[in-house]
Amino acid sequence: MNEFLHRGDNKKKFVQKMFDDISGKYDFLNHLLSLGIDLYWRRMLVKRLKLKNNQSVLDVATGTGDVGFAILKHHNVKIIGLDYSFNMVKHARQKSINKKVNDKFSFVQGDGENLPFEDNVFDALTISYGFRNIGHFEQAMSEFFRVLKPGGICAILEFQEPESKIFKSIYQFYFKYILPRIGAFFARSDAYRYLPESVQNFLNRKEMLKLMASKGFNNPQYEDLTFGVTSLFSAIK
């Protein structure tokens, strides 16, 4: 039986408040709880984009901006980071100033299901471990398609359950029993109980590909990373 909601507007309100509350510890806990592997996952995402100089990128659920900062290490592009959490945007904006990239990386508080942008404006759209937290998956995917230019790429990093039975048992033990205890020590305890439950209630690989195709994307595909702990989904408009 679920402890949390995993669809709808009430889920969105909970997620917004949760990320507002943990924003100050978010970067530290990301690196700690992933054992630093999150850096590799983001590098793989950036590689998949195949960006060219002066292109435009929308990073949805940007958090504190780590995907955008990883992109700017390799590409001279313009990035807008959008997040539903007010405090995440605040921290991300300050990080961009500290890193002296605020001329290339701007931020807006907004809803991934109702993007405040015109049609056909971005060359790439990324979302890293945030799609799972959206209240209405189909609406968000339609919005992603709308704001991308024809030929633009949508790339989504998201947790999945490993297909290997052995590794899946290790993964589930860590996610259910170890991760929530560590997370509770530093931040809201329910935030790190929500995480494993949200993965269990999320779309599987085939459902993600089907959703992308149903909204008009071409050649939806995925690549499993780190034994399938996380998957990189991508498709072209």
N, CA and C of each residue as an Amber inpcrd file, in Angstrom:
protein
   711
   0.8470000  -1.2020000   0.0000000   0.0000000   0.0000000   0.0000000
   0.8790000   1.2470000   0.0000000   0.5350000   2.2020000  -0.8590000
   1.3440000   3.4020000  -0.9930000   1.1460000   4.3790000   0.1680000
   2.2270000   5.0040000   0.5540000   2.1770000   6.0600000   1.5620000
   1.8960000   7.4100000   0.9210000   2.3010000   7.5580000  -0.3580000
   2.2330000   8.8500000  -1.0380000   1.3810000   8.7740000  -2.2980000
   0.9330000   9.9580000  -2.7500000   0.2370000  10.0530000  -4.0290000
   1.2660000  10.0730000  -5.1500000   0.9090000   9.4650000  -6.2880000
   1.8600000   9.4150000  -7.3970000   1.2630000   9.9160000  -8.7110000
   0.1260000  10.5660000  -8.6440000  -0.4880000  11.2150000  -9.7940000
  -1.3030000  12.3990000  -9.2900000  -1.4630000  13.4060000 -10.1520000
  -2.4160000  14.4610000  -9.8810000  -1.8690000  15.7240000  -9.2340000
  -2.7630000  16.6800000  -9.0290000  -2.3880000  17.9950000  -8.5160000
  -1.9170000  17.9580000  -7.0660000  -2.4980000  17.0970000  -6.2360000
  -2.0650000  17.0170000  -4.8430000  -0.6350000  16.4890000  -4.7390000
  -0.2750000  15.5860000  -5.6380000   1.1150000  15.1360000  -5.6990000
   2.0310000  16.3110000  -6.0000000   1.6520000  17.1420000  -6.9460000
   2.4750000  18.2890000  -7.3390000   2.6970000  19.2340000  -6.1550000
   1.6630000  19.4770000  -5.3680000   1.8020000  20.3590000  -4.2030000
   2.7650000  19.7710000  -3.1790000   2.6390000  18.4600000  -2.9510000
   3.5410000  17.7870000  -2.0150000   4.9870000  17.8580000  -2.4950000
   5.1990000  17.5700000  -3.7730000   6.5510000  17.5690000  -4.3350000
   7.1650000  18.9710000  -4.2710000   6.3680000  19.9850000  -4.5790000
   6.8730000  21.3550000  -4.5270000   7.3460000  21.7180000  -3.1180000
   6.5200000  21.4160000  -2.1200000   6.8770000  21.7260000  -0.7310000
   8.0770000  20.9020000  -0.2840000   8.1280000  19.6430000  -0.6780000
   9.2310000  18.7730000  -0.2970000  10.5560000  19.3050000  -0.8230000
  10.5870000  19.6770000  -2.1020000  11.8400000  20.1550000  -2.6720000
  12.2040000  21.5540000  -2.1720000  11.2130000  22.3680000  -1.8620000
  11.5100000  23.6450000  -1.2050000  12.2440000  23.4020000   0.1180000
  11.7820000  22.4000000   0.8620000  12.3350000  22.1330000   2.1920000
  13.7350000  21.5180000   2.1540000  14.0190000  20.6770000   1.1470000
  15.3180000  19.9830000   1.1250000  16.3290000  20.6500000   0.2000000
  15.9840000  21.7950000  -0.3840000  16.8430000  22.4210000  -1.3990000
  18.2520000  22.7100000  -0.8920000  18.3710000  23.0980000   0.3710000
  19.6910000  23.4340000   0.9150000  20.6230000  22.2430000   1.0390000
  20.0590000  21.0430000   1.1590000  20.8680000  19.8220000   1.3050000
  20.8630000  18.9710000   0.0350000  20.1990000  19.4500000  -0.9970000
  19.9420000  18.6260000  -2.1770000  21.2260000  18.1610000  -2.8660000
  22.1510000  19.0710000  -3.1240000  23.3880000  18.6980000  -3.8260000
  24.1950000  17.6910000  -3.0210000  24.3460000  17.9650000  -1.7480000
  25.1150000  17.0720000  -0.8800000  24.5190000  15.6640000  -0.8660000
  23.1980000  15.5900000  -0.7030000  22.5540000  14.2810000  -0.6190000
  22.5590000  13.5530000  -1.9590000  22.4310000  14.2950000  -3.0550000
  22.5080000  13.6690000  -4.3800000  23.8080000  12.8980000  -4.5560000
  24.9110000  13.5550000  -4.2450000  26.2250000  12.9320000  -4.4260000
  26.4410000  11.8120000  -3.4090000  26.0000000  12.0320000  -2.1860000
  26.1940000  11.0230000  -1.1400000  25.3890000   9.7600000  -1.4220000
  24.1120000   9.9300000  -1.6940000  23.2340000   8.7740000  -1.8160000
  23.4370000   8.0070000  -3.1200000  23.9640000   8.6870000  -4.1390000
  24.2610000   7.9840000  -5.3980000  25.7070000   7.4890000  -5.4340000
  26.4410000   7.7280000  -4.3440000  27.8640000   7.3620000  -4.2560000
  28.6820000   8.0500000  -5.3470000  28.2160000   9.2100000  -5.7660000
  28.9210000  10.0030000  -6.7700000  28.6560000   9.5920000  -8.2020000
  27.8660000   8.5460000  -8.4120000  27.6250000   8.0450000  -9.7660000
  26.7330000   9.0080000 -10.5610000  26.0220000   9.8880000  -9.8660000
  25.1600000  10.8490000 -10.5620000  25.9530000  11.7270000 -11.5220000
  27.2330000  11.9460000 -11.2340000  28.0800000  12.7360000 -12.1320000
  28.2410000  12.0260000 -13.4730000  28.4300000  10.7280000 -13.4390000
  28.5560000   9.9230000 -14.6600000  27.2420000   9.9140000 -15.4360000
  26.1270000   9.7790000 -14.7350000  24.8310000   9.7560000 -15.4090000
  24.5850000  11.0580000 -16.1620000  24.9330000  12.1720000 -15.5590000
  24.7460000  13.4490000 -16.2410000  25.6780000  13.5870000 -17.4430000
  26.8920000  13.0840000 -17.3380000  27.8130000  13.1330000 -18.4830000
  27.2440000  12.3510000 -19.6620000  26.6330000  11.2090000 -19.3800000
  26.0340000  10.4140000 -20.4510000  24.8590000  11.1570000 -21.0980000
  24.1000000  11.8770000 -20.2990000  22.9990000  12.6770000 -20.8240000
  23.5280000  13.7590000 -21.7600000  24.5450000  14.4680000 -21.3240000
  25.1280000  15.5390000 -22.1360000  25.6630000  14.9750000 -23.4530000
  26.3050000  13.8330000 -23.3870000  26.8480000  13.1940000 -24.5940000
  25.7460000  12.8670000 -25.5850000  24.6080000  12.4040000 -25.1020000
  23.4980000  12.0200000 -25.9740000  22.9340000  13.2180000 -26.7460000
  23.0210000  14.4120000 -26.1910000  22.4010000  15.5880000 -26.7980000
  23.0560000  15.9990000 -28.1100000  24.3670000  15.8000000 -28.2410000
  25.1080000  16.1730000 -29.4540000  24.8480000  17.6310000 -29.8320000
  25.0440000  18.5010000 -28.8650000  24.7520000  19.9190000 -29.0550000
  25.7920000  20.6140000 -29.9240000  25.3550000  21.6970000 -30.5540000
  26.2380000  22.5770000 -31.3120000  26.2420000  23.9440000 -30.6420000
  27.3050000  24.6900000 -30.8710000  27.4070000  26.0230000 -30.2680000
  26.2140000  26.8980000 -30.6550000  25.8150000  27.7160000 -29.6830000
  24.7600000  28.7170000 -29.8510000  23.3560000  28.1260000 -29.9320000
  23.2160000  26.8510000 -29.6500000  21.8770000  26.2830000 -29.5810000
  21.2290000  26.6190000 -28.2290000  19.9450000  26.3070000 -28.1200000
  19.1940000  26.6240000 -26.9010000  18.6960000  25.3450000 -26.2560000
  18.7670000  25.3190000 -24.9160000  18.3900000  24.1330000 -24.1510000
  17.4210000  24.5340000 -23.0450000  16.3830000  23.7380000 -22.8620000
  15.5000000  23.8870000 -21.7070000  15.7330000  22.7020000 -20.7870000
  16.1190000  22.9780000 -19.5480000  16.3160000  21.9320000 -18.5510000
  15.1580000  21.9920000 -17.5690000  14.2180000  21.0740000 -17.7370000
  13.0220000  21.0250000 -16.8890000  13.3580000  20.2930000 -15.5870000
  12.7190000  20.7170000 -14.4940000  13.0410000  20.1800000 -13.1700000
  14.5360000  20.3040000 -12.9200000  15.0340000  21.4910000 -13.1580000
  16.4790000  21.7450000 -13.1370000  17.1020000  21.5460000 -11.7610000
  16.2840000  21.5880000 -10.6950000  16.8590000  21.4620000  -9.3570000
  17.8150000  22.6080000  -9.0970000  19.0220000  22.2860000  -8.7040000
  20.0290000  23.3340000  -8.4790000  20.9270000  23.5220000  -9.7050000
  20.4960000  22.9990000 -10.8500000  21.1470000  23.3260000 -12.1120000
  22.2770000  22.4260000 -12.5680000  22.4760000  21.2800000 -11.9380000
  23.6610000  20.4760000 -12.2410000  23.7170000  19.9770000 -13.6860000
  22.5850000  19.6580000 -14.2900000  22.6070000  19.2390000 -15.6920000
  23.0740000  20.3860000 -16.5830000  22.5410000  21.5610000 -16.3430000
  22.9580000  22.7220000 -17.1250000  24.4300000  23.0400000 -16.9660000
  24.9330000  22.9510000 -15.7490000  26.3590000  23.2170000 -15.5330000
  27.2240000  22.1700000 -16.2310000  26.7580000  20.9300000 -16.2530000
  27.4960000  19.8750000 -16.9650000  27.5130000  20.1560000 -18.4630000
  26.4040000  20.6390000 -18.9990000  26.3460000  20.9870000 -20.4220000
  27.3230000  22.1030000 -20.7460000  27.3760000  23.1250000 -19.8950000
  28.2130000  24.2950000 -20.1710000  29.7100000  23.9930000 -20.0610000
  30.0670000  22.8730000 -19.4750000  31.4700000  22.4710000 -19.4520000
  31.9680000  22.0870000 -20.8440000  31.0390000  21.7070000 -21.7040000
  31.4120000  21.1750000 -23.0180000  30.8440000  21.9580000 -24.1990000
  29.8430000  22.8030000 -23.9570000  29.1640000  23.4570000 -25.0700000
  28.8720000  24.9190000 -24.7630000  29.0130000  25.7520000 -25.7810000
  28.6890000  27.1720000 -25.6810000  27.2460000  27.3580000 -26.1410000
  26.3210000  27.1930000 -25.2130000  24.8930000  27.2570000 -25.5260000
  24.1900000  28.1480000 -24.5020000  22.9480000  28.4330000 -24.7920000
  22.0960000  29.1650000 -23.8640000  21.1270000  28.1780000 -23.2040000
  21.0120000  28.2490000 -21.8940000  20.1790000  27.3060000 -21.1600000
  19.1780000  28.0530000 -20.2830000  17.9610000  27.5670000 -20.2740000
  16.9670000  28.0150000 -19.2960000  16.6500000  26.8220000 -18.4050000
  16.7950000  27.0190000 -17.1110000  16.4440000  25.9920000 -16.1430000
  15.1030000  26.3210000 -15.5100000  14.1760000  25.3860000 -15.5770000
  12.8400000  25.5900000 -15.0100000  12.6050000  24.5830000 -13.8940000
  12.0710000  25.0510000 -12.7730000  11.7500000  24.1420000 -11.6770000
  10.4860000  24.6180000 -10.9800000   9.7190000  23.6680000 -10.4770000
   8.4650000  23.9620000  -9.7820000   8.7110000  24.4710000  -8.3620000
   9.8910000  24.1750000  -7.8250000  10.2500000  24.5910000  -6.4730000
  10.8940000  25.9790000  -6.4910000  10.3400000  26.8980000  -5.7170000
  10.8820000  28.2520000  -5.6370000  12.3000000  28.2450000  -5.0690000
  12.5240000  27.4550000  -4.0320000  13.8330000  27.4510000  -3.3900000
  14.9070000  26.8010000  -4.2470000  14.5460000  25.7910000  -5.0380000
  15.5160000  25.1980000  -5.9610000  15.9950000  26.2380000  -6.9640000
  15.0650000  27.0150000  -7.4930000  15.4270000  28.0660000  -8.4420000
  16.3450000  29.0970000  -7.7920000  16.0450000  29.4310000  -6.5590000
  16.8770000  30.3930000  -5.8250000  18.3100000  29.8760000  -5.6800000
  18.4710000  28.6070000  -5.2840000  19.8010000  28.0300000  -5.1200000
  20.5140000  27.9020000  -6.4650000  19.7810000  27.5100000  -7.4970000
  20.3800000  27.3440000  -8.8210000  20.8880000  28.6770000  -9.3620000
  20.1010000  29.7110000  -9.1890000  20.5080000  31.0260000  -9.6790000
  21.7830000  31.5040000  -8.9760000  21.8790000  31.2840000  -7.6760000
  23.0770000  31.6820000  -6.9480000  24.2890000  30.8760000  -7.3950000
  24.0980000  29.5850000  -7.6630000  25.1980000  28.7500000  -8.1570000
  25.7000000  29.2560000  -9.5040000  24.7860000  29.6800000 -10.3660000
  25.2000000  30.1770000 -11.6870000  26.0200000  31.4550000 -11.5620000
  25.6850000  32.2700000 -10.5690000  26.4610000  33.4920000 -10.3110000
  27.8450000  33.1250000  -9.7750000  27.8790000  32.1850000  -8.8380000
  29.1580000  31.7550000  -8.2600000  30.0720000  31.1450000  -9.3150000
  29.4830000  30.4080000 -10.2660000  30.2590000  29.7670000 -11.3240000
  30.5220000  30.6990000 -12.5060000  29.9630000  31.9070000 -12.4380000
  30.1380000  32.9410000 -13.4640000  29.6320000  32.4920000 -14.8290000
  28.4900000  31.8250000 -14.8290000  27.8560000  31.4220000 -16.0860000
  26.4280000  31.9610000 -16.1780000  26.0980000  32.9320000 -15.3340000
  24.7320000  33.4490000 -15.3030000  24.3550000  34.2040000 -16.5730000
  25.3430000  34.5090000 -17.4320000  25.0230000  35.1070000 -18.7240000
  24.5400000  34.0640000 -19.7300000  24.8030000  32.7840000 -19.4390000
  24.4080000  31.6980000 -20.3370000  23.3110000  30.8040000 -19.7480000
  23.0950000  30.9170000 -18.4500000  22.1880000  30.0010000 -17.7510000
  21.2300000  30.8320000 -16.9090000  19.9760000  30.8990000 -17.3200000
  18.9650000  31.6530000 -16.5810000  17.9150000  30.6850000 -16.0300000
  17.1230000  31.1730000 -15.0980000  16.2090000  30.2920000 -14.3710000
  14.8200000  30.9090000 -14.2460000  13.8370000  30.0210000 -14.2080000
  12.4590000  30.4610000 -14.0300000  11.7160000  29.4220000 -13.1940000
  10.8880000  29.9090000 -12.2760000  10.0200000  29.0090000 -11.5350000
   8.7990000  28.7530000 -12.3990000   8.4980000  27.4740000 -12.6320000
   7.3800000  27.1680000 -13.5020000   7.0070000  25.6980000 -13.4610000
   5.9360000  25.3810000 -14.1610000   5.3320000  24.0540000 -14.1540000
   5.6750000  23.3270000 -15.4480000   6.2730000  22.1340000 -15.3300000
   6.6210000  21.3450000 -16.4990000   5.4220000  20.9040000 -17.3150000
   4.2350000  20.9770000 -16.7420000   3.0170000  20.6070000 -17.4540000
   2.3910000  21.7930000 -18.1850000   2.9250000  22.9870000 -17.9560000
   2.3950000  24.2020000 -18.5820000   3.5560000  25.1610000 -18.8030000
   4.4180000  24.8180000 -19.7500000   5.6670000  25.5500000 -19.9480000
   5.4010000  26.9690000 -20.4660000   6.0280000  27.9780000 -19.8610000
   5.7750000  29.3710000 -20.2340000   6.6200000  29.8260000 -21.4220000
   6.5830000  29.0550000 -22.5130000   7.3910000  29.3510000 -23.6940000
   6.5510000  29.1450000 -24.9500000   6.9690000  29.8170000 -26.0280000
   6.3000000  29.6650000 -27.3230000   6.5960000  28.2860000 -27.9130000
   5.8990000  27.9620000 -28.9730000   6.1440000  26.7070000 -29.6920000
   7.4870000  26.7560000 -30.4170000   8.1340000  25.6010000 -30.5590000
   9.2920000  25.4310000 -31.4540000  10.4440000  26.4030000 -31.1610000
  10.8850000  26.4610000 -29.9020000  11.9270000  27.4290000 -29.5530000
  13.2310000  26.8040000 -29.0510000  13.2350000  25.5400000 -28.6380000
  14.4370000  24.9350000 -28.0570000  14.9890000  23.8220000 -28.9530000
  16.3250000  23.7590000 -29.0130000  16.9980000  22.7010000 -29.7650000
  17.0700000  21.4050000 -28.9700000  17.0190000  21.5010000 -27.6640000
  17.0750000  20.3100000 -26.8080000  16.3000000  20.5780000 -25.5250000
  15.7120000  19.5290000 -25.0050000  15.0190000  19.5900000 -23.7130000
  15.5030000  18.4220000 -22.8680000  15.9170000  18.7290000 -21.6510000
  16.4020000  17.6970000 -20.7310000  15.5770000  17.7190000 -19.4560000
  15.4950000  16.5670000 -18.8370000  14.8980000  16.4790000 -17.5030000
  15.5550000  15.2990000 -16.8060000  16.1400000  15.5670000 -15.6680000
  16.9490000  14.5770000 -14.9560000  16.3210000  14.2650000 -13.6040000
  15.7350000  13.0740000 -13.4900000  15.1130000  12.5840000 -12.2500000
  13.9860000  13.4870000 -11.7630000  13.3300000  14.1350000 -12.7250000
  12.2030000  14.9860000 -12.3760000  10.9030000  14.5700000 -13.0300000
  10.9810000  13.7980000 -14.1090000   9.7520000  13.4070000 -14.7910000
   8.8740000  12.5560000 -13.8840000   9.5110000  11.7340000 -13.0980000
   8.8090000  10.8700000 -12.1390000   7.9960000  11.6830000 -11.1250000
   8.3940000  12.9250000 -10.8790000   7.7420000  13.7620000  -9.8700000
   6.6050000  14.6080000 -10.4200000   6.3830000  14.5330000 -11.7300000
   5.3250000  15.3140000 -12.3720000   3.9640000  14.6890000 -12.0760000
   2.9490000  15.5190000 -12.0000000   1.6200000  15.0280000 -11.6500000
   0.8750000  14.3760000 -12.7970000   1.0950000  14.8730000 -14.0220000
   0.3690000  14.3760000 -15.1950000   1.3870000  14.1500000 -16.3170000
   1.8140000  12.9130000 -16.4780000   2.8940000  12.5840000 -17.4140000
   2.5560000  12.9400000 -18.8600000   1.3330000  12.6300000 -19.2910000
   0.9590000  12.8630000 -20.6890000   0.9500000  14.3510000 -21.0240000
   0.4410000  15.1670000 -20.1100000   0.4170000  16.6040000 -20.3410000
   1.8310000  17.1640000 -20.4490000   2.7170000  16.7120000 -19.5780000
   4.0970000  17.1920000 -19.6110000   4.7840000  16.7960000 -20.9140000
   4.5960000  15.5540000 -21.3600000   5.2530000  15.1080000 -22.5870000
   4.7410000  15.8860000 -23.7950000   3.4720000  16.2220000 -23.7980000
   2.9220000  17.0550000 -24.8700000   3.5750000  18.4300000 -24.8870000
   3.8090000  18.9830000 -23.7080000   4.4660000  20.2850000 -23.5990000
   5.9250000  20.2140000 -24.0600000   6.6000000  19.1240000 -23.7190000
   7.9840000  18.9570000 -24.1660000   8.0480000  18.9730000 -25.6990000
   7.1260000  18.2480000 -26.3140000   7.0830000  18.1970000 -27.7770000
   6.7870000  19.5820000 -28.3570000   5.8720000  20.2830000 -27.7440000
   5.4470000  21.5900000 -28.2620000   6.5820000  22.5910000 -28.3260000
   7.3880000  22.6880000 -27.2700000   8.3970000  23.7550000 -27.2060000
   9.6840000  23.4160000 -27.9540000   9.8620000  22.1620000 -28.3430000
  11.0570000  21.7920000 -29.1020000  10.9120000  22.2000000 -30.5670000
  12.0410000  22.5780000 -31.1600000  12.0760000  22.8070000 -32.6000000
  11.9840000  21.4690000 -33.3360000  11.4830000  21.4580000 -34.5680000
  11.5710000  20.2320000 -35.3670000  13.0290000  19.7710000 -35.4680000
  13.2670000  18.5100000 -35.2020000  14.6330000  17.9920000 -35.1710000
  15.2740000  18.0780000 -33.7980000  14.5890000  18.7320000 -32.8480000
  15.1230000  18.8570000 -31.4920000  15.0320000  17.5460000 -30.7310000
  15.8930000  17.4060000 -29.7350000  15.9650000  16.1600000 -28.9620000
  15.4080000  16.3530000 -27.5560000  14.6520000  15.3730000 -27.1070000
  14.1980000  15.2940000 -25.7230000  14.9580000  14.1590000 -25.0550000
  15.6430000  14.4580000 -23.9550000  16.4410000  13.4500000 -23.2450000
  16.0450000  13.4440000 -21.7760000  15.7000000  12.2720000 -21.2900000
  15.1760000  12.1220000 -19.9290000  15.9800000  11.0720000 -19.1780000
  16.5920000  11.4750000 -18.0740000  17.2150000  10.5310000 -17.1510000
  16.2000000  10.2080000 -16.0610000  16.0050000   8.9220000 -15.7890000
  15.0710000   8.5760000 -14.7260000  15.4260000   7.2160000 -14.1310000
  15.1380000   7.0710000 -12.8440000  15.3560000   5.7960000 -12.1750000
  14.4180000   4.7310000 -12.7510000  14.9440000   3.5170000 -12.8510000
  14.1640000   2.3460000 -13.2260000  14.6100000   1.1900000 -12.3360000
  13.7760000   0.1850000 -12.2260000  14.1810000  -0.9910000 -11.4670000
  15.0460000  -1.8890000 -12.3560000  16.1930000  -2.3400000 -11.8680000
  17.0710000  -3.2070000 -12.6660000  16.3450000  -4.4760000 -13.1070000
  16.6860000  -4.9540000 -14.3010000  16.0540000  -6.1640000 -14.8140000
  16.7240000  -7.4280000 -14.2830000  17.9880000  -7.3150000 -13.8640000
  18.6900000  -8.4380000 -13.2450000  18.0920000  -8.7190000 -11.8680000
  17.6910000  -9.9620000 -11.6100000  17.0730000 -10.3040000 -10.3320000
  18.0330000 -10.0810000  -9.1640000  19.3050000 -10.4240000  -9.3580000
  20.2940000 -10.2580000  -8.2870000  20.4950000  -8.7840000  -7.9660000
  20.7440000  -7.9920000  -9.0180000  21.0100000  -6.5720000  -8.7730000
  19.7450000  -5.8530000  -8.3210000  18.5790000  -6.3250000  -8.7820000
  17.3240000  -5.7130000  -8.3570000  17.1060000  -5.8750000  -6.8590000
  17.4780000  -7.0230000  -6.3130000  17.3080000  -7.2480000  -4.8750000
  18.2320000  -6.3370000  -4.0740000  19.4680000  -6.1490000  -4.5580000
  20.4060000  -5.2360000  -3.8900000  19.8870000  -3.8040000  -3.9530000
  19.4380000  -3.4280000  -5.1240000  18.9110000  -2.0840000  -5.3760000
  17.7120000  -1.7930000  -4.4650000  16.7740000  -2.7370000  -4.3990000
  15.5760000  -2.5210000  -3.5840000  15.9150000  -2.4280000  -2.1030000
  16.8690000  -3.2200000  -1.6470000  17.2600000  -3.1530000  -0.2410000
  17.8560000  -1.7850000   0.0740000  18.7310000  -1.3000000  -0.8080000
  19.3570000   0.0060000  -0.5860000  18.3100000   1.1190000  -0.6210000
  17.4270000   1.0830000  -1.6340000  16.4370000   2.1420000  -1.7950000
  15.4090000   2.1550000  -0.6730000  15.0170000   0.9780000  -0.1920000
  13.9480000   0.9050000   0.8000000  14.4340000   1.0810000   2.2370000
  15.6690000   0.6240000   2.5220000  16.1010000   0.5720000   3.9170000
  17.3110000   1.4500000   4.2490000  18.2340000   1.5820000   3.3260000
  19.4440000   2.3600000   3.6050000  19.2550000   3.8290000   3.2510000
  18.8370000   4.0880000   2.0270000  18.6870000   5.4700000   1.5540000
  17.7470000   6.3070000   2.4330000  16.5550000   5.8130000   2.8000000
  15.6740000   6.6430000   3.6440000  16.2840000   6.9730000   5.0030000
  17.0560000   6.0640000   5.5820000  17.6660000   6.3310000   6.8890000
  18.7250000   7.4190000   6.7900000  19.5530000   7.3440000   5.7280000
  20.5820000   8.3720000   5.5380000  19.9270000   9.7110000   5.2340000
  18.9410000   9.7020000   4.3360000  18.2540000  10.9400000   3.9750000
  17.5760000  11.5940000   5.1580000  16.9600000  10.7930000   6.0190000
  16.2540000  11.3260000   7.1890000  17.2030000  11.9890000   8.1770000
  18.4470000  11.5360000   8.1920000  19.4320000  12.1090000   9.1110000
  19.7680000  13.5460000   8.7370000  19.7040000  13.8490000   7.4340000
  20.1040000  15.1760000   6.9580000  18.9350000  16.0570000   6.5360000
  17.7830000  15.4570000   6.2020000  16.6830000  16.2460000   5.6520000
  15.3470000  15.6340000   6.0740000  14.2730000  16.0130000   5.3910000
  12.9470000  15.4600000   5.6710000  12.9360000  13.9530000   5.4660000
  12.4700000  13.2230000   6.4300000  12.4810000  11.7680000   6.3210000
  11.5300000  11.2780000   5.2380000  10.3780000  11.9660000   5.0750000
   9.4170000  11.4870000   4.0790000   9.9270000  11.6820000   2.6530000
  10.8410000  12.6300000   2.4390000  11.3820000  12.8550000   1.1030000
  12.1020000  11.6170000   0.5890000  12.7640000  10.9040000   1.4620000
  13.5500000   9.7470000   1.0370000  12.8190000   8.4270000   1.2860000
  11.5960000   8.5140000   1.8070000  10.6650000   7.3910000   1.7160000
   9.8660000   7.5010000   0.4230000   9.5880000   8.7400000   0.0310000
   8.8700000   8.9800000  -1.2160000   9.6690000   8.4890000  -2.4230000
  10.9740000   8.6980000  -2.4050000  11.7880000   8.3910000  -3.5820000
  11.6470000   6.9350000  -4.0470000  11.9190000   5.9310000  -3.1930000
  11.7830000   4.5460000  -3.6760000  10.3530000   4.1780000  -4.0560000
   9.3760000   4.7170000  -3.3320000   7.9890000   4.4160000  -3.6730000
   7.6170000   5.0260000  -5.0190000   8.1490000   6.2140000  -5.3040000
   7.8470000   6.8690000  -6.5810000   8.4340000   6.0880000  -7.7520000
   9.5890000   5.4660000  -7.5500000  10.1920000   4.6520000  -8.6060000
   9.3280000   3.4210000  -8.8760000   8.8530000   2.8010000  -7.8140000
   8.0040000   1.6110000  -7.9660000   6.7010000   1.9320000  -8.7010000
   6.2070000   3.1540000  -8.5470000   4.9370000   3.5460000  -9.1510000
   5.1000000   4.2850000 -10.4740000   6.3230000   4.3720000 -10.9540000
   6.6050000   5.1080000 -12.1890000   6.4250000   4.2030000 -13.4090000
   6.3850000   4.8130000 -14.5890000   6.2920000   4.0790000 -15.8410000
   7.5250000   3.2040000 -16.0420000   7.3220000   2.0260000 -16.6080000
   8.4770000   1.1910000 -16.9340000   9.0610000   1.6180000 -18.2790000
  10.0920000   0.9420000 -18.7090000  10.8030000   1.3450000 -19.9220000
   9.8910000   1.3600000 -21.1440000   9.1330000   0.2960000 -21.3500000
   8.2570000   0.2120000 -22.5130000   7.1700000   1.2700000 -22.4620000
   6.6590000   1.5460000 -21.2770000   5.6140000   2.5710000 -21.1340000
   6.1580000   3.9600000 -21.4370000   7.4030000   4.2220000 -21.0610000
   8.0230000   5.5120000 -21.3820000   8.1790000   5.6840000 -22.8890000
   8.6500000   4.6610000 -23.5640000   8.8140000   4.7340000 -25.0200000
   7.4640000   4.9340000 -25.7070000   6.4630000   4.2170000 -25.2280000
   5.1140000   4.3370000 -25.7960000   4.5640000   5.7440000 -25.5970000
   4.8010000   6.3250000 -24.4140000   4.3320000   7.6840000 -24.1430000
   4.9930000   8.6860000 -25.0750000   6.2960000   8.5830000 -25.2570000
   7.0110000   9.5160000 -26.1360000   6.4900000   9.4150000 -27.5690000
   6.3030000   8.1930000 -28.0500000   5.8040000   7.9920000 -29.4050000
   4.3900000   8.5240000 -29.5640000   3.5580000   8.3580000 -28.5310000
   2.1590000   8.7800000 -28.6110000   2.0120000  10.2930000 -28.7110000
   3.0230000  11.0220000 -28.2710000   2.9780000  12.4830000 -28.3260000
   3.6740000  13.0460000 -29.5600000   4.0980000  12.1650000 -30.4580000
   4.6380000  12.6170000 -31.7330000   6.1340000  12.4750000 -31.9020000
   6.8430000  12.0520000 -30.8660000   8.2950000  11.9210000 -30.9740000
   8.6830000  10.7440000 -31.8650000   9.7680000  10.9230000 -32.6040000
  10.2990000   9.8830000 -33.4720000  11.4520000   9.1470000 -32.8080000
  11.5780000   7.8670000 -33.1330000  12.6920000   7.0310000 -32.6940000
  12.9290000   7.0720000 -31.1870000  11.8990000   6.8910000 -30.3810000
  12.1430000   6.8310000 -28.9310000  12.9810000   5.6070000 -28.5810000
  13.9570000   5.7850000 -27.7080000  14.8530000   4.7040000 -27.3330000
  15.3580000   4.9240000 -25.9180000  15.9490000   3.8860000 -25.3470000
  16.5270000   4.0360000 -24.0180000  17.8340000   3.2660000 -23.9290000
  18.6550000   3.6970000 -22.9960000  19.9080000   3.0260000 -22.6700000
  19.9750000   2.8820000 -21.1570000  20.1440000   1.6640000 -20.6790000
  20.2880000   1.4430000 -19.2430000  21.7050000   1.7850000 -18.7980000
  21.8040000   2.4400000 -17.6530000  23.0930000   2.8080000 -17.0700000
  23.2230000   2.1610000 -15.6960000  24.4510000   1.7690000 -15.3500000
  24.7400000   1.2130000 -14.0220000  23.7880000   0.0650000 -13.6760000
  23.8110000  -0.9590000 -14.5090000  23.0120000  -2.1760000 -14.2970000
  21.5090000  -1.9220000 -14.3120000  21.0840000  -0.8180000 -14.9170000
  19.6590000  -0.5370000 -15.0050000  19.0870000   0.2090000 -13.8260000
  19.9340000   0.7160000 -12.9500000  19.4550000   1.5680000 -11.8570000
  18.7850000   2.8110000 -12.4190000  19.3480000   3.3020000 -13.5110000
  18.7910000   4.4700000 -14.1650000  18.7760000   4.2250000 -15.6680000
  17.8500000   4.8850000 -16.3600000  17.7560000   4.7440000 -17.8050000
  17.7600000   6.1310000 -18.4520000  18.3880000   6.2010000 -19.6180000
  18.4420000   7.4340000 -20.3970000  17.5130000   7.2580000 -21.5990000
  16.3940000   7.9710000 -21.5850000  15.4120000   7.9260000 -22.6650000
  15.6340000   9.1280000 -23.5890000  15.4910000   8.9050000 -24.8750000
  15.6420000  10.0170000 -25.8080000  14.7520000   9.8130000 -27.0250000
  14.3840000  10.9100000 -27.6680000  13.5710000  10.8620000 -28.8770000
  13.7080000  12.2120000 -29.5820000  13.3380000  12.2300000 -30.8640000
  13.4930000  13.4140000 -31.7160000  12.1330000  13.9180000 -32.1480000
  11.9910000  15.2430000 -32.1790000  10.7580000  15.8350000 -32.7110000
  10.8860000  15.9370000 -34.2370000
